[in-house]
Amino acid sequence: MVLINKKIRYQVEDVLSGKNVWGKYVFLKESETWDKSRIEEYQLTKLRQLLEHCYNNVPAYRGFMKQSGLNPDNITSLETLKQFPIIDKQYILNHYNDFIPTNISKIKGVKSSKTSGSTGLILKYFNDSNCRSVVWGSFLRFQDWMGRDFNNRYIVFRGRNFINESIFSKLKNGFVDYLEHSKTLDSYNLQDKDIEVLVNLLKKNPKAILRGYVLNIVDIASILKNKGLSYSIQAVSTTAEPLLDFHRKIIQDTFNCGVFDQYGCGEIEGVAYECNQHKGLHVTEEHVILETDNNDELILTDLDNFSFPFIRYKNGDKVLLSKNKCTCGRDSKLIDKIIGRSSDNVIGLNGNPVHWGYFHHLLIYTNIATNRNLQKFQIIQKSLSEIVVNIQSDPLSENDKNILIDEIKAKLGEIHVVVNNVENIPHSETGKFKAIISYVTNPQ
Ligand SMILES: [Zn+2]
């Protein structure tokens, strides 16, 4: 009964939006049982179609193919992909028009988007309805992994602009909420009355799924915990920021359920999702070919986006791949850890970059994270010789602060280190949390 209900809901949405999410979801439910060789066979079929399209319509990729002696008839294995150069945002910006397909007006449902990023490079790119259908289909499959029950609410915290929303988008978003049996709340408003709305929703829907940016959910979990409230909901779904171990712990302490992380970037969405075994994030290999270089930097090929193809695209994020197979039995590649952006570094006096993960580990192994109920931290590098560490936690002792200062100096050199214990660390303008703000690597 519930399944029919769910099917009708999504089919109505597909008719209204011109997508085929339900069809892709049904396919992806089957393909998740495939073994590696079958997945690779499927990837090769899709890669061939993509490269044929690129050869005929996308000047930048046609150029690469001609240089390597490739054409649509000699793509014989996935290894062929290695003959393409690795490109990044800067490269695309420098050759922008060559990346737009000459037949873009014939591709169905093309929409444009823009990346934002700490590097300041903004890329306008496109995606099409087929690509969006696959991404949303993979997301629907992810909801199954979380054990979503349509009788219970799906509560989403979003950072969109609720105040200046037009009546049309209010109606549209309200209808989507109705179809998906979800409730969208404003992630920027966590006042008492907003928390009360959430508390009432959780009361009525004990098996709800809660979704939002990592730090947003951590904030909510901390607020509820401070009020002495705890729940036992179905799942928490996190996105957009690296989910660290202590975040997971805070969330689990309040909601007593599995935390399901996902990974994607604006340009290529739906890259990987965590299953209920929590052994890593399963790569959506039906949608992307994922490689990493010697430096663990991600290289992604989107098999579905024909309106702005990304082939061997380095998005600036680093990940560690798992060597193990997941205990759920699915054979897809697993991401063990998302390290985040390679630009999230501070620079030592000796010029060596230190990744923000170092500060995370420092707070863990000094036991400050656990003893002081750490919620967030942020490092601001004002200059090569001055660093400010803001820590949102229970009160730190002078000893805690001195330990941190000594350790950071040992790592970065004889610099000036200030440790502040703060009540709140604000998010950036895009709503994402930045663990590192550097005036050295990103002068502002
Ligand atoms: Zn799994």
Residues whose N, C-alpha, C, O or C-beta is under 5 A from the ligand:
A	BS01	ZN	C275 Q277 C326 C328
